[in-house]
Amino acid sequence: MAVPENGQLALNPALTPARVAACSTRSVHPHTLGLLNELIRSVGGKVTLVNPYLFLTKGEVCQRALAGGLPPDVLTGVTVSCGHPPRDRPEFHCGHCYPCLVRRSGLLAAIGADDTPYAKDVWSLPDDLDAAADRRALHRWLSRSFGIRDLFTRRQRAAERREDVWPVLPPPFAGPVRPA
């Protein structure tokens, strides 16, 4: 069963030390999918969860959608990426959360523009507002060196069974998924 999520949001590296636990979901992280597959097998299940977009950026996922025939206006106007969409406004996207920032970059890479009606324009927000927190965190994170250890929580790094938790992708993505 495919669980499609682009690599950046699937890995969802913690942008700040405070986001190592509950504030950075890893619901489709390869480790999580591996653990879920292990659980499914342990109860006799025959389904395997895979993420065919693990090695793609949001822009590449958008380009594939366009190449598959999805019109650009549907890609920007109907799809939802927001981590916490506004409940009291007609916009589906807050415009300032991390998934909205990734969405913006993906649409710009794929289409060259982003016509999504966001509730807030994150680039016009003063730095000291709470709504600019993800923008500030992303900027700091992109400004520092990055390593493979940033993709795992301390508990995940301590796991010694990496051979068992990395999913195997179906053709045409055959082969085990392993960290580089």
C-alpha positions in Angstrom: 0.0 0.0 0.0 1.5 3.3 -1.0 1.7 6.2 1.5 2.8 9.0 -0.8 4.8 11.8 0.9 7.7 13.7 -0.5 11.1 13.0 1.1 11.5 16.3 3.0 8.1 15.9 4.8 8.5 12.1 5.2 11.9 12.5 6.9 10.7 15.7 8.6 14.0 16.6 10.3 13.6 18.6 13.5 14.2 22.2 12.6 14.9 23.1 16.2 16.0 21.0 19.3 12.5 21.6 20.7 10.9 19.7 17.7 12.7 16.4 18.2 9.7 14.7 19.7 6.0 15.4 19.3 6.3 18.7 17.4 7.8 17.0 14.3 5.6 14.2 13.2 7.3 11.3 11.6 4.2 9.4 10.6 5.6 8.3 7.2 9.3 8.3 8.1 11.0 5.1 6.8 11.6 4.0 10.4 7.9 4.4 11.3 6.8 2.6 8.1 9.3 -0.2 8.9 7.9 -0.5 12.4 4.3 -0.6 11.1 5.3 -3.2 8.5 6.9 -5.3 11.3 3.6 -5.0 13.3 1.5 -5.9 10.3 3.7 -9.0 9.7 3.6 -10.0 13.4 -0.2 -10.2 13.3 -0.2 -12.2 10.1 -1.0 -9.3 7.8 0.0 -9.4 4.1 0.0 -5.6 3.4 3.3 -3.7 3.1 3.4 0.0 3.5 5.8 1.9 1.1 6.5 5.5 0.3 7.2 5.7 -3.5 8.1 9.4 -3.2 10.6 9.1 -0.4 13.5 10.2 -2.6 11.6 13.0 -4.3 11.3 16.7 -3.4 7.9 18.4 -3.3 8.8 20.0 -6.6 9.5 16.6 -8.2 6.2 15.3 -6.8 4.4 18.3 -8.3 6.1 17.8 -11.6 5.0 14.2 -11.7 1.4 15.2 -11.0 1.6 17.7 -13.9 3.2 15.1 -16.2 0.4 12.8 -15.3 -2.2 15.3 -16.5 -3.2 17.2 -13.4 -3.8 20.8 -14.4 -1.8 23.5 -12.6 -4.9 25.2 -11.3 -6.0 21.9 -9.7 -2.6 21.4 -8.2 -2.6 24.9 -6.6 -6.4 25.2 -5.9 -7.6 21.8 -4.7 -4.7 20.0 -3.1 -4.0 20.6 0.7 -0.6 20.5 2.3 -1.1 22.6 5.4 -0.2 21.2 8.8 -2.9 23.2 10.5 -5.4 24.6 8.1 -7.4 27.6 9.3 -10.8 26.5 10.5 -12.5 29.8 10.5 -11.4 31.1 7.1 -12.1 29.9 3.5 -8.3 29.3 2.8 -7.1 25.7 3.1 -3.6 26.8 3.9 -2.3 29.0 6.8 0.7 29.9 4.7 3.2 29.9 7.5 3.6 26.3 8.8 6.5 24.1 7.6 4.3 22.1 5.2 3.1 25.3 3.6 6.7 26.5 3.2 7.6 23.2 1.5 4.5 23.5 -0.7 5.5 27.0 -1.8 8.9 25.8 -2.8 7.6 22.7 -4.6 5.0 24.7 -6.6 7.6 27.3 -7.5 10.0 24.6 -8.7 7.3 22.8 -10.7 5.2 25.6 -12.1 7.3 28.7 -11.5 4.5 30.3 -9.5 2.3 29.6 -6.5 -1.3 30.8 -6.8 -2.4 29.1 -3.6 -4.7 31.4 -1.5 -2.8 31.4 1.8 -4.3 32.9 4.9 -1.0 34.7 5.7 1.9 35.8 3.5 4.8 34.4 5.6 7.3 36.5 3.8 5.6 39.7 4.9 5.3 38.8 8.6 7.7 40.5 11.1 10.2 38.1 12.5 9.0 38.5 16.1 5.5 37.1 15.4 4.6 33.5 16.4 3.3 32.9 12.8 6.9 33.5 11.5 8.4 30.8 13.8 8.5 28.1 11.2 10.1 30.5 8.7 12.7 31.5 11.2 13.4 27.8 12.2 13.7 26.8 8.5 16.1 29.6 7.8 18.3 28.7 10.8 18.2 25.0 9.9 19.1 25.7 6.2 22.0 28.0 7.5 23.8 25.2 9.4 25.6 22.1 8.4 23.4 19.0 8.0 24.1 15.4 8.4 22.4 12.0 8.3 22.0 12.1 12.1 19.6 15.0 11.8 17.1 12.7 10.2 16.7 10.5 13.2 15.6 11.0 16.8 17.9 9.8 19.6 15.8 6.7 20.1 15.8 5.9 16.4 19.6 6.3 16.2 19.9 3.9 19.2 17.9 1.2 17.4 20.3 -1.6 16.4 17.8 -3.3 14.1 18.1 -1.0 11.1 18.1 -3.9 8.7 14.6 -4.8 9.8 13.0 -1.3 9.9 13.9 0.0 6.4 11.1 -0.7 4.0 11.5 -2.5 0.7 10.0 -0.7 -2.3 8.0 -2.5 -5.0 9.1 -2.3 -8.7 10.0 0.0 -10.3 11.5 1.3 -7.1 12.8 -2.2 -6.2 15.5 -2.7 -3.6 15.7 -1.9 0.1 15.7 1.6 1.3 18.8 2.4 3.3 20.4 5.5 4.6 23.3 6.8 2.6 
